Amino acid sequence: MVELRNIHLSFDDTVLFDGFNLKVQQREKVLIYGKSGIGKSSIMKMILGFVEPDKGNVLYKGKELDKNTVWGLRENTAFVTQDNDITGGLVKDFISEVMGYKANKNIEISKDKIVELLEYFDLESKILEKDFQDLSGGEKQRISIIVSILLDKELYLLDEITSSLDNKMKKKVVDYFVDEMDKTQIIISHDNHWLEKDKLRIINLEEL
Ligand SMILES: Nc1ncnc2c1ncn2[C@@H]1O[C@H](COP(=O)(O)OP(=O)(O)OP(=O)(O)O)[C@@H](O)[C@H]1O
């Protein structure tokens, strides 16, 4: 579904990738890990077309990513990051707003699904009436995760999505994505809870 082919990427004098290859099949779940600054987030940014490699190609469904194909990829992708200071306003309005984006116009929000997900991720339904800015880091993270699940995209790019959660909740998030969701996932995390899952293909950037 997504392929990085013979990628060379450098910033200033630092070479992050030289001949890097990654091929992720449909419904495959891949965990990318390695020390801070090694280039994990840059991989996601290249896939999304936010960063262009110096050399090499990014392919989506067999086609090279360019001005035209990148929109198809972004439309079919949920990108969840640890940076959740995305908005002010009520949580429920945030959810409606995201669902109202052009790329999400065919998605119906099911109230039952929201209730089910809030419960699973240990959030009370009154959180929907709160201002997003007033939530704790872990609550923001869980709301972003819930929104991404509601979006029901075919590709999930998950960048340190468990960083602000306690151990019990980390495990629930990991269990949900790995065991409950049948979607293509590329995951970046330092968290051992992901490493414990044998359904993930693990790529250690330090060993390349
Ligand atoms: N736009 C940019 N301009 C200059 N340097 C950049 C840019 N983007 C990333 N870098 C540098 O490239 C390196 C890799 O960054 P990246 O965010 O991909 O690492 P990472 O493995 O995700 O790190 P972390 O685990 O700390 O999030 C870092 O040294 C970073 O400073």
The ligand as a Gaussian input file, in Angstrom:
#p B3LYP/6-31G(d) Opt

LIG

0 1
 N       12.684000      20.417000       8.546000
 C       13.828000      20.101000       9.161000
 N       14.911000      20.900000       9.055000
 C       16.075000      20.579000       9.651000
 N       16.273000      19.474000      10.394000
 C       15.223000      18.647000      10.541000
 C       13.953000      18.909000       9.938000
 N       13.115000      17.896000      10.253000
 C       13.814000      17.042000      11.032000
 N       15.062000      17.487000      11.198000
 C       16.146000      16.824000      11.969000
 O       16.203000      15.481000      11.523000
 C       16.435000      14.610000      12.633000
 C       15.360000      13.552000      12.671000
 O       14.118000      14.123000      13.065000
 P       12.824000      13.227000      13.326000
 O       11.778000      14.121000      13.904000
 O       12.481000      12.483000      12.097000
 O       13.382000      12.208000      14.429000
 P       12.629000      11.147000      15.358000
 O       13.365000       9.858000      15.224000
 O       11.179000      11.129000      15.044000
 O       12.901000      11.771000      16.792000
 P       12.036000      11.741000      18.166000
 O       12.006000      10.314000      18.625000
 O       12.840000      12.606000      19.086000
 O       10.685000      12.315000      17.842000
 C       16.515000      15.485000      13.860000
 O       17.869000      15.731000      14.140000
 C       15.817000      16.766000      13.441000
 O       16.354000      17.878000      14.121000

